[in-house]
Amino acid sequence: MRLGDTIDRVLARLGAPSRAGVEVVFERWADVVGESMAARTRPVSIDGSSLVVLCDDPALTTHVRFLEPQLVARLAELAGERHITRVEVRVDRLGGHHRLAAPPH
């Protein structure tokens, strides 16, 4: 049995997206939300089928909440069948904009 298959089964039991879904969220965030939004937002966790996203500005959280149906649809389009059904948006009160940038690889 391949490790990837085992990981997908564990994720399914947890109600989480597949490996492909997790990759889309964390590795391809700019593909989901666009470059300008990705510069100001960051996915931080997945809890079952809910995605938690941090924003650098309270006003932006309102905008992201408004876009939730489109974000969920885009994630489903990119990630396949087991996907995110809800986006929870929070303000990054600790780090500010500079902490939202993607970490160097």
Phi, psi and omega in degrees: 000136180281146180301319179301320178296320179296316179299317179298322179294318178297315178299320179296319178296329179278353182078016181267163176297163176293173176306319179298321179293318178295319178298317180300315182296310189266332182261334186237034182306319179298329176292332181281312189250351184093156185299314184293320178289323179295331179290341184243358179227162179206128173287136182241333179197163174235127178240099186066244179253014178256132177258131176258126183237135174262143177238155181272358185208135179303323179297325179292327178300321178298317180296315180295320177299319177298325182275001185310312180301320179291322179295316178299317179296318180294319177298319178296320179298318183274332189257345179097201193292311178274109188219178178289134178246352182211143177240122176257126187247134179227156175273136177280087184283342184268321191255331184076183186302318185297335180278345181278345178298147180298140178293147179293146179267000000 
